[in-house]
């Protein structure tokens, strides 16, 4: 099985962004969860799905994680709000990781996400 085919069949959304926060990977589950087709999401910044009031904190954390090469949430699920295309209130459980280039340099970050019910 090819990795690209496997990625498209995963039940969780997979979103990967480069160092600038530009979306480079957006699988079929991400399209279903957030409502944006791949051609609408790929090439946009992560602001596409981050609520405006959280953006400053997100970018500070994103830049810090890329600088040190790890995220404080690595391996843990974080529940947060997201902004889908239809504008509904969406809570997602996300798990983050830093993505490295073959030489070891930081390329960007990847997250998996799924809808969660907010208690």
C-alpha positions in Angstrom: 0.0 0.0 0.0 1.3 3.5 -0.8 1.6 6.0 2.0 -0.5 8.5 0.1 -3.4 6.0 -0.2 -3.1 5.1 3.5 -3.2 8.8 4.5 -6.4 9.4 2.5 -8.1 6.4 4.2 -7.3 7.4 7.8 -10.3 8.1 9.9 -8.7 11.1 11.6 -7.9 14.4 9.9 -4.3 15.0 9.1 -3.0 18.5 8.6 0.6 19.3 8.0 2.0 22.8 7.7 5.5 24.1 6.9 7.6 26.5 9.0 5.5 29.5 7.8 2.3 27.8 8.9 1.2 27.1 5.3 -0.9 24.0 4.9 0.9 21.4 2.7 -1.0 18.2 3.6 -4.8 18.0 4.0 -6.3 14.5 3.9 -9.9 13.4 3.1 -10.8 13.3 6.8 -9.6 16.9 7.2 -11.9 17.9 4.3 -14.9 16.2 6.0 -14.1 17.6 9.5 -13.4 21.2 8.5 -15.4 21.4 5.3 -12.7 22.7 3.0 -11.7 20.7 0.0 -8.0 20.1 -0.4 -7.6 22.7 -3.1 -9.2 25.3 -0.8 -7.0 24.4 2.2 -3.6 23.6 0.7 -1.6 26.8 0.3 -3.5 28.7 2.9 -2.2 29.4 6.4 -3.5 27.5 9.5 -5.5 30.7 10.2 -8.1 29.0 7.9 -9.2 26.8 10.8 -8.0 28.7 13.9 -10.5 31.0 15.5 -9.4 34.6 15.4 -9.3 35.0 19.1 -6.8 32.1 19.4 -4.4 33.1 16.6 -1.9 35.1 18.6 -1.5 32.4 21.1 -1.3 29.7 18.4 1.4 31.5 16.4 3.5 32.1 19.6 3.3 28.4 20.5 3.8 27.3 16.9 6.9 29.4 16.4 8.3 28.4 19.8 7.8 24.7 19.1 9.5 25.0 15.7 12.4 26.9 17.3 13.1 24.2 20.0 12.1 21.3 17.8 9.4 19.9 20.0 5.9 20.7 21.2 4.8 20.7 24.8 1.7 18.8 23.7 3.6 16.0 21.9 1.8 12.7 22.4 -1.1 14.2 24.2 -4.5 15.1 22.9 -5.5 18.7 23.3 -9.1 19.8 23.0 -9.6 23.1 21.3 -11.9 25.1 19.1 -11.6 25.2 15.4 -13.3 27.2 12.7 -14.9 25.0 9.9 -16.0 26.4 6.6 -19.7 26.5 7.7 -18.8 28.6 10.8 -20.4 26.2 13.3 -18.9 25.8 16.8 -16.5 22.9 16.4 -14.4 21.3 19.2 -11.6 19.1 18.1 -9.2 16.8 19.9 -5.8 17.4 18.3 -2.4 15.7 18.7 0.7 17.5 17.4 4.2 16.6 16.3 7.2 18.4 14.8 8.1 17.2 11.3 11.8 17.0 10.5 13.6 16.9 7.1 15.8 14.0 6.3 18.9 16.0 7.5 17.2 16.6 10.8 16.1 20.2 10.4 12.6 21.2 11.3 10.3 21.3 8.3 7.1 22.2 10.1 4.4 20.5 12.1 1.6 17.9 11.7 -1.6 17.4 13.7 -4.2 14.7 13.7 -7.7 15.8 14.6 -11.2 14.5 15.3 -14.5 16.0 16.4 -15.2 15.8 20.2 -18.2 16.8 22.2 -17.5 19.5 24.6 -18.6 18.7 28.2 
